[in-house]
Amino acid sequence: MASFLKDLSLALGLLTSDQTPIADQYGWKDFVWRVRPIEHCMTPDAGMCPVITENWDWKRDQRYSFAVQASPANNGLTIRLGLDNRDPEDRDDVCIVAIFTDASDKEVAIFYQNWASFPGKSYARNTPLQLAPKFPVNSITKVAIGVKQCEPKNAVDAQLFYSIRTMLDQR
């Protein structure tokens, strides 16, 4: 029964997923995507700009939040990722990927995190991203954020992230 509910939850999430051709192009599998405009976040005075707060598990009270702060002076981003697991009994591993693109839908930067989420706990962490000089931070216009429950050592997605990060010359 638990397997059926997990499969049903995944199917419902994928059916409501936003279309994001760039994620398909690279082979990200089983993520539920949300695409959001964020050019309003790419100025120094925007501060930490909330992008999305949504459930990662649609049958439980478990939410993730994603915010971004641009630093045009050093061509960087700070990502604030939060997990809020209000379920007192369910432990999950949560994979989140964010693909930042410019106005022509060309990938500019990428973020990936695989976190354990423990019952009844909330976590938040800031992560800096340094973009390559050929991709100015103020060229970012949108972000595609994908989320899924995953395995603790999700080597396939981690390897995909590192290969794209290397291709983008991102630190």
C-alpha positions as a LaTeX table, in Angstrom:
\begin{tabular}{lrrr}
\hline
Residue & $x$ (\AA) & $y$ (\AA) & $z$ (\AA) \\
\hline
Met1 & 0.00 & 0.00 & 0.00 \\
Ala2 & 2.82 & 2.44 & 0.86 \\
Ser3 & 4.43 & 1.86 & $-2.53$ \\
Phe4 & 1.10 & 2.52 & $-4.29$ \\
Leu5 & 0.65 & 5.82 & $-2.41$ \\
Lys6 & 4.21 & 6.89 & $-3.23$ \\
Asp7 & 3.67 & 6.07 & $-6.93$ \\
Leu8 & 0.33 & 7.88 & $-6.94$ \\
Ser9 & 1.85 & 10.93 & $-5.27$ \\
Leu10 & 4.67 & 11.00 & $-7.84$ \\
Ala11 & 2.22 & 10.64 & $-10.74$ \\
Leu12 & 0.02 & 13.49 & $-9.44$ \\
Gly13 & 3.05 & 15.71 & $-8.93$ \\
Leu14 & 4.40 & 15.04 & $-12.41$ \\
Leu15 & 0.99 & 15.76 & $-13.95$ \\
Thr16 & 0.96 & 19.21 & $-12.33$ \\
Ser17 & 4.61 & 19.93 & $-13.14$ \\
Asp18 & 5.44 & 23.05 & $-15.16$ \\
Gln19 & 6.96 & 22.44 & $-18.59$ \\
Thr20 & 10.71 & 23.02 & $-18.67$ \\
Pro21 & 12.46 & 21.81 & $-21.83$ \\
Ile22 & 15.91 & 22.52 & $-20.43$ \\
Ala23 & 15.38 & 20.00 & $-17.62$ \\
Asp24 & 14.30 & 17.38 & $-20.14$ \\
Gln25 & 17.29 & 18.21 & $-22.34$ \\
Tyr26 & 19.73 & 17.33 & $-19.56$ \\
Gly27 & 17.85 & 14.27 & $-18.34$ \\
Trp28 & 16.57 & 15.24 & $-14.89$ \\
Lys29 & 14.14 & 12.42 & $-14.00$ \\
Asp30 & 11.06 & 12.35 & $-11.73$ \\
Phe31 & 11.33 & 15.96 & $-10.55$ \\
Val32 & 8.22 & 18.11 & $-10.19$ \\
Trp33 & 9.11 & 21.48 & $-11.74$ \\
Arg34 & 8.02 & 25.01 & $-10.98$ \\
Val35 & 9.19 & 27.78 & $-13.32$ \\
Arg36 & 9.23 & 31.30 & $-11.90$ \\
Pro37 & 10.28 & 34.70 & $-13.31$ \\
Ile38 & 13.00 & 36.22 & $-11.13$ \\
Glu39 & 14.50 & 39.14 & $-13.04$ \\
His40 & 13.03 & 41.39 & $-10.31$ \\
Cys41 & 15.35 & 39.55 & $-7.86$ \\
Met42 & 18.56 & 40.27 & $-9.81$ \\
Thr43 & 19.27 & 43.75 & $-8.45$ \\
Pro44 & 21.36 & 44.45 & $-5.34$ \\
Asp45 & 18.46 & 46.22 & $-3.60$ \\
Ala46 & 16.12 & 43.20 & $-3.96$ \\
Gly47 & 17.77 & 41.51 & $-0.97$ \\
Met48 & 16.87 & 37.89 & $-0.24$ \\
Cys49 & 14.02 & 37.39 & $-2.70$ \\
Pro50 & 11.48 & 34.62 & $-1.94$ \\
Val51 & 10.77 & 32.55 & $-5.06$ \\
Ile52 & 8.61 & 29.64 & $-3.94$ \\
Thr53 & 7.27 & 27.75 & $-0.93$ \\
Glu54 & 5.55 & 24.49 & $-1.76$ \\
Asn55 & 5.14 & 20.89 & $-0.61$ \\
Trp56 & 7.65 & 18.27 & $-1.65$ \\
Asp57 & 5.27 & 15.52 & $-0.51$ \\
Trp58 & 1.72 & 16.26 & $-1.54$ \\
Lys59 & 0.15 & 13.92 & 1.01 \\
Arg60 & 1.97 & 15.28 & 4.09 \\
Asp61 & 2.70 & 18.65 & 5.68 \\
Gln62 & 6.26 & 18.86 & 4.34 \\
Arg63 & 7.35 & 22.05 & 2.58 \\
Tyr64 & 10.42 & 23.49 & 0.96 \\
Ser65 & 11.19 & 27.16 & 0.45 \\
Phe66 & 13.59 & 28.67 & $-2.04$ \\
Ala67 & 14.88 & 32.24 & $-2.10$ \\
Val68 & 17.70 & 33.93 & $-4.01$ \\
Gln69 & 19.83 & 37.01 & $-3.54$ \\
Ala70 & 21.86 & 38.47 & $-6.39$ \\
Ser71 & 25.24 & 40.10 & $-5.98$ \\
Pro72 & 26.05 & 41.75 & $-9.33$ \\
Ala73 & 29.26 & 43.26 & $-7.92$ \\
Asn74 & 30.87 & 39.81 & $-7.60$ \\
Asn75 & 28.65 & 38.05 & $-10.18$ \\
Gly76 & 27.24 & 35.68 & $-7.60$ \\
Leu77 & 24.04 & 34.35 & $-6.10$ \\
Thr78 & 23.13 & 33.27 & $-2.61$ \\
Ile79 & 20.52 & 30.53 & $-2.45$ \\
Arg80 & 18.47 & 30.11 & 0.72 \\
Leu81 & 16.91 & 26.66 & 0.86 \\
Gly82 & 14.61 & 25.62 & 3.67 \\
Leu83 & 12.92 & 22.34 & 4.53 \\
Asp84 & 10.01 & 22.31 & 6.98 \\
Asn85 & 8.92 & 18.78 & 7.90 \\
Arg86 & 5.83 & 19.11 & 10.09 \\
Asp87 & 5.05 & 15.41 & 9.88 \\
Pro88 & 5.97 & 13.92 & 13.30 \\
Glu89 & 6.79 & 10.49 & 11.88 \\
Asp90 & 8.00 & 10.73 & 8.25 \\
Arg91 & 11.68 & 11.02 & 7.34 \\
Asp92 & 12.49 & 11.87 & 3.71 \\
Asp93 & 15.49 & 12.60 & 1.56 \\
Val94 & 14.69 & 15.59 & $-0.63$ \\
Cys95 & 16.51 & 16.50 & $-3.84$ \\
Ile96 & 16.14 & 20.03 & $-5.17$ \\
Val97 & 17.64 & 21.40 & $-8.38$ \\
Ala98 & 17.40 & 24.97 & $-9.67$ \\
Ile99 & 18.25 & 25.87 & $-13.26$ \\
Phe100 & 18.73 & 29.60 & $-13.80$ \\
Thr101 & 18.22 & 30.84 & $-17.37$ \\
Asp102 & 18.43 & 34.07 & $-19.34$ \\
Ala103 & 15.80 & 35.65 & $-21.61$ \\
Ser104 & 16.63 & 33.22 & $-24.44$ \\
Asp105 & 16.26 & 30.21 & $-22.08$ \\
Lys106 & 20.00 & 29.58 & $-22.09$ \\
Glu107 & 21.30 & 28.07 & $-18.85$ \\
Val108 & 23.33 & 30.52 & $-16.78$ \\
Ala109 & 23.72 & 28.74 & $-13.42$ \\
Ile110 & 22.68 & 25.59 & $-11.57$ \\
Phe111 & 22.07 & 24.61 & $-7.95$ \\
Tyr112 & 21.54 & 21.14 & $-6.48$ \\
Gln113 & 20.99 & 19.86 & $-2.95$ \\
Asn114 & 20.14 & 16.47 & $-1.45$ \\
Trp115 & 19.04 & 16.84 & 2.17 \\
Ala116 & 17.69 & 14.49 & 4.79 \\
Ser117 & 14.52 & 15.83 & 6.37 \\
Phe118 & 13.78 & 14.50 & 9.83 \\
Pro119 & 10.30 & 14.27 & 11.42 \\
Gly120 & 9.15 & 17.51 & 13.03 \\
Lys121 & 12.31 & 19.45 & 12.09 \\
Ser122 & 12.96 & 22.59 & 10.06 \\
Tyr123 & 16.25 & 23.47 & 8.36 \\
Ala124 & 17.47 & 26.43 & 6.35 \\
Arg125 & 20.86 & 27.15 & 4.84 \\
Asn126 & 22.42 & 29.74 & 2.56 \\
Thr127 & 24.66 & 28.52 & $-0.26$ \\
Pro128 & 26.79 & 30.85 & $-2.40$ \\
Leu129 & 27.11 & 30.31 & $-6.17$ \\
Gln130 & 29.84 & 32.00 & $-8.17$ \\
Leu131 & 28.89 & 32.39 & $-11.84$ \\
Ala132 & 31.39 & 32.34 & $-14.68$ \\
Pro133 & 32.23 & 35.83 & $-16.04$ \\
Lys134 & 30.60 & 34.93 & $-19.38$ \\
Phe135 & 27.23 & 34.62 & $-17.56$ \\
Pro136 & 26.41 & 37.90 & $-15.80$ \\
Val137 & 24.06 & 37.45 & $-12.87$ \\
Asn138 & 21.84 & 40.30 & $-14.08$ \\
Ser139 & 21.11 & 38.31 & $-17.27$ \\
Ile140 & 19.05 & 35.79 & $-15.25$ \\
Thr141 & 15.33 & 36.13 & $-15.93$ \\
Lys142 & 13.82 & 32.90 & $-14.58$ \\
Val143 & 14.47 & 29.77 & $-12.59$ \\
Ala144 & 13.14 & 26.25 & $-12.96$ \\
Ile145 & 13.03 & 24.55 & $-9.56$ \\
Gly146 & 12.64 & 20.79 & $-9.43$ \\
Val147 & 11.95 & 18.74 & $-6.31$ \\
Lys148 & 11.56 & 15.05 & $-5.56$ \\
Gln149 & 11.96 & 12.53 & $-2.80$ \\
Cys150 & 15.19 & 10.69 & $-3.49$ \\
Glu151 & 17.73 & 8.24 & $-2.14$ \\
Pro152 & 20.26 & 9.40 & 0.48 \\
Lys153 & 23.17 & 8.94 & $-1.93$ \\
Asn154 & 21.60 & 9.98 & $-5.21$ \\
Ala155 & 24.68 & 9.56 & $-7.40$ \\
Val156 & 22.90 & 9.93 & $-10.76$ \\
Asp157 & 21.50 & 13.41 & $-10.04$ \\
Ala158 & 24.68 & 14.51 & $-8.26$ \\
Gln159 & 26.82 & 13.48 & $-11.25$ \\
Leu160 & 24.45 & 15.28 & $-13.63$ \\
Phe161 & 24.70 & 18.43 & $-11.50$ \\
Tyr162 & 28.51 & 18.33 & $-11.40$ \\
Ser163 & 28.79 & 17.80 & $-15.15$ \\
Ile164 & 26.50 & 20.78 & $-15.87$ \\
Arg165 & 28.26 & 22.90 & $-13.26$ \\
Thr166 & 31.61 & 22.13 & $-14.90$ \\
Met167 & 30.20 & 22.92 & $-18.36$ \\
Leu168 & 29.02 & 26.31 & $-17.04$ \\
Asp169 & 32.41 & 26.94 & $-15.36$ \\
Gln170 & 30.53 & 27.66 & $-12.13$ \\
Arg171 & 32.08 & 27.61 & $-8.67$ \\
\hline
\end{tabular}
